[in-house]
Amino acid sequence: MVAALVAGSLFTKQILWTPISAINMTDIVSNQFKMSGASFVGTDKTGSPFKLRAKTGYQEYDNPDIIFLDSVSGTINRNSNGVTITDNITARTGQYDRTKKTITLNGNVRVDSSNGDKLRTDELVIRL
């Protein structure tokens, strides 16, 4: 009788479960810290401001000093002969290295400067 009660309760409730083989543990361990609409604002070594935005960003447990970015856009100000130039930048992906203070942009990198300069490349490394 007890077995019938236990079995009856199992059949009357909907049980939701995911087979362990369907879980990608590598993705869970590698990409624990995910952000949507990530935004970083700061200054470079000369005190010039920069703004960096990404559709998504994530960090990995094994590499916490690198922030991986997707759909990157932003502005960086720089001085050239006493004139402040604003660079508007876009790229498919990027990596922000907090210890080296560099941003590495990859894939369809576009830089449009306020002085009229334009740059198109597959990779660009910016030292902050």
N, C-alpha and C positions, 0 to 999 in steps of 0.2 A: 504494500500500500504506500509506503514512504517513497519507494522508487517511482510509483505512478505519479505522485504529487510532484516530485522533482522533475521528472520527464515532462509532465504536463506544463509546468512553468517554463521550461525551455522552449517548448513548441508554441506557446502563446505569446512570447515576447520576440520582437525582432532583434536579432543579434547582428551587429555591424562589426566587422573585423577586417583587417588587411593582412593577407599572408605575408610572412616575414620575407619571402623571396621577392616581393614587389617593392620593398623599401630599398632605396639606394643609399646605403650607409655612408659611402664615400662622399656623396653630395651633402649629406647632413653634417658630417664631421668637417668637411672642407669649407662649407659656406654657412657657418653659424650666424654671422653677424651681417644681416642684409638690411639695406636702407632703400626706400623709395623716395625720389625727389631729393637726393643728397645735395648738400650745398656747403661749400667751404669758402671762408673769407679770411684773408690775412694780409700780411705785408712781406715783401721780399727783404733781402739783406740791406737794400738801400732805403727801405722804408716806404717803397711804392706799394700801393694796394693791389690786390688781385681778388677776383671772385671766380669760383669754379662751381658749376652745376652739373649734375648727371641725372639721367632718368632713374638709374639704379646704381647702387654701390654695395660692395661687400668686402669683408675681411676674412682671412683664413686663420684658423687656430695656429698653424705652424709658421705663419708669416704676418704677425699682427701690425707691423710697421708699414705694410703696403695696403692701400685702399684701391681696389679694382673698380673701375667705372665704366658704364655703358652710356652711349649717347651724350657725350661731353660737350659743354659749351661754357664760355666764360670770357672774362676781360682781364687783361694784364696791362698795367701802366708802366712805362719805362721812360727814362730821360735820354735824349740824344742831343748833344750840344746845347744843353740848357732848355730844350723844348720837351714838354711832356707829350708822349705819343701813347694813344690807347689802342691796344691790339684786341680785336674781337676774334675769338678762336672757337672752332668747332672740330670735333673728331668723332669717329665711330666708337672707339674705346680709349681708355687711359689707365694709368697707374700713378697714384700719388704716393711717393715714398717719403714718409714723415721724418726719417732719420737722415737721409741724404738731402732732403729738401729739394726734390726734383719731381716734375710731372712729365711722364712719358706718354705721349699721345700717339695713337695708331689708327690707320684706316681713314682715308679721305680727309686728311687734316687740312683745314683751311684757316688762314690767318689774313684778316682784312684790317689794315692799320689806318688810323685817322689821318696819316700823312699821305695816303693813297697807295702805299705799298701793299702787295698781295703775295701770298705764299701758298703753294699747293704742294703737298708731299704725302708720303705714306707713313712717315714717322717723324716726330719732333720731340726733342727733350728740352725742357725748360728748367733752368736752375733758378730757384727762388732766393 
